[in-house]
Amino acid sequence: MMIFLKNSGKALLYIISITLISTFIITILSYFNIIGPKFLSILKLIIILISMFIGGFIIGKNSKEKGWLEGIKLGFICTAILLLFNYLGLQQKFVITNLIYYLIINISCVLGGMIGINKKKA
């Protein structure tokens, strides 16, 4: 249990740092009208997918076996955090497109875990 918390904390740190740094850069580019709103919405999805993949890769590389299971666990943790931030104070409805969005980012994390377990040193 302690090893999972250590590995997932490290992976969550990577996910949060990558997301924050790239969001900061994109905010600056958007402020100066370098990127348009359509490209911005696509870029937001790409950023979260890449950061979840890297987080899954890190947790898969540090786990002993079953990288896909570690990726699922990390994906659910990140999804719970995102759900808390999205729906904590807002009176938003949960629509099917949000479910698809969270499913896609979980799949990205699982793929990262599966590739990470195969890339670890023996």
C-alpha positions in Angstrom: 0.0 0.0 0.0 2.8 2.4 0.9 4.6 1.7 -2.4 1.4 2.5 -4.4 1.0 5.8 -2.5 4.6 6.7 -3.2 4.4 5.8 -6.9 1.0 7.4 -7.3 2.1 10.6 -5.5 5.1 10.8 -7.8 2.9 10.3 -10.9 0.3 12.8 -9.7 3.1 15.3 -9.2 4.2 14.8 -12.8 0.6 15.1 -14.0 0.0 18.3 -12.1 3.3 20.0 -13.0 3.0 19.2 -16.7 -0.6 20.4 -16.7 0.1 23.6 -14.9 3.2 24.5 -16.9 1.6 23.9 -20.2 -1.6 25.7 -19.2 0.5 28.7 -18.2 2.2 28.7 -21.6 -1.1 28.3 -23.4 -2.7 31.1 -21.4 0.1 33.5 -22.4 -0.2 32.5 -26.0 -4.0 32.9 -25.9 -3.7 36.3 -24.1 -1.6 37.7 -27.0 -4.0 36.1 -29.6 -1.3 33.8 -31.0 -3.7 30.8 -30.9 -7.4 30.8 -31.7 -10.3 29.5 -29.6 -10.8 26.4 -31.7 -7.2 25.4 -31.4 -7.2 26.2 -27.7 -10.0 23.7 -27.0 -8.2 21.0 -28.9 -4.9 21.9 -27.1 -6.6 21.6 -23.7 -7.5 18.0 -24.5 -4.1 17.2 -25.8 -2.4 18.6 -22.7 -4.4 16.5 -20.3 -4.0 13.4 -22.5 -0.2 13.8 -22.6 0.1 14.5 -18.9 -2.1 11.5 -18.0 -0.1 9.3 -20.3 3.2 10.4 -18.7 1.7 9.9 -15.3 0.6 6.4 -16.3 4.0 5.7 -17.8 5.7 6.8 -14.5 3.5 4.7 -12.3 3.8 1.7 -14.7 7.6 2.0 -14.8 7.8 2.0 -11.0 5.3 -0.8 -10.3 6.1 -4.5 -10.0 3.5 -5.9 -12.3 0.1 -5.2 -13.9 0.8 -1.7 -15.3 -2.7 -1.5 -16.7 -4.2 -1.9 -13.2 -1.9 0.8 -11.8 -2.9 3.0 -14.7 -6.6 2.4 -14.0 -6.1 3.3 -10.3 -4.2 6.5 -11.2 -6.8 7.3 -13.8 -9.6 7.0 -11.3 -7.7 9.1 -8.7 -7.2 11.9 -11.3 -10.8 11.6 -12.5 -12.0 12.0 -9.0 -9.8 15.1 -8.5 -11.1 16.6 -11.8 -14.7 15.9 -10.9 -14.2 17.6 -7.6 -12.8 20.7 -9.2 -15.4 20.8 -12.0 -18.5 20.2 -10.0 -17.7 21.3 -6.5 -19.2 24.8 -6.5 -20.8 24.8 -9.9 -24.3 23.8 -10.6 -23.4 22.0 -13.8 -25.3 19.0 -15.2 -23.4 15.8 -15.9 -23.8 15.1 -19.7 -22.6 12.1 -21.7 -19.8 14.1 -23.4 -18.2 14.5 -19.9 -18.4 10.8 -19.4 -16.6 10.2 -22.7 -14.0 12.8 -21.8 -13.2 11.1 -18.5 -13.1 7.7 -20.2 -10.6 9.0 -22.8 -8.3 10.4 -20.2 -8.5 7.1 -18.2 -7.6 5.2 -21.3 -4.6 7.4 -21.9 -3.4 6.7 -18.3 -3.9 3.0 -18.8 -1.9 3.0 -22.0 0.8 4.9 -20.3 0.9 2.3 -17.5 1.0 -0.6 -20.0 3.9 0.9 -21.9 5.7 2.0 -18.7 5.7 -1.6 -17.3 7.2 -2.8 -20.5 9.9 -0.1 -20.5 11.1 -0.7 -17.0 14.6 -2.0 -16.4 14.8 -5.7 -15.4 
